[in-house]
């Protein structure tokens, strides 16, 4: 569903409640990049800025699936204020720098959808800073690596979405690898329905997934994992500290899941600054194929709707489709 245009008048009351001090909302600017929630920069009449998150159907480009509201599935889509607040609380409890929350409105007092207003980050995204000035980004990259070590060092009693586990719930799966296998098979089925090349190799890909899952040794150590951690999902505050955003998918899981995504998303040079020792190669192999399938099926499903940057999304799907096929056993 294409997002509607949110007006200044619609957010004026929320901005006043969040930032107060006699300020008046001057402008509302929609920021690009989000696919599940609306992200808007609010500028007050004294140039103070903040960011508004809106969780409503009109801001969500993704076609609905039967797994959307399944909190017991670690890989169900992270959507909603409850997931954001739980993830924010967990990262804050770990001592990591998080966005300051100015306002939370789940009663829809100020807007007809769940709403949060958080601090704006004047330093922008770490990805942009590193591309522009790698030397200037170095201290923030080091701090991000330290943050990842803190997240890795935390031990949760079970695995699954942070909102679920911290609320006393449990995942529906017996292990991280079984959850990943179920997710991978779901992605394989979705990609099969949308591209003949995946359909032609479906049996081989499923066989490979099951082989990789069988090779994984049991483990009961669950770390804090962002899930889709790219440098574009890390903002830089005034003091050069990294601040993770898009945190709704935060979960307790194998740390290898995080590092597979980091490797897929970044150049070797970028990843080496964040690399970790002692990762399990069998889990890395399973999660690599799983994420290639996810990054094939997801973009293809997104293209079923009216996502605007269609060539970009097709390029993602095509790249990961070919990477997944390269991991299939030869017939």
Order of alpha helices (4+ residues) and beta strands (2+ residues): alpha-beta-beta-beta-alpha-beta-beta-alpha-alpha-beta-alpha-alpha-alpha-alpha-beta-beta-beta-beta-alpha-alpha-alpha-alpha
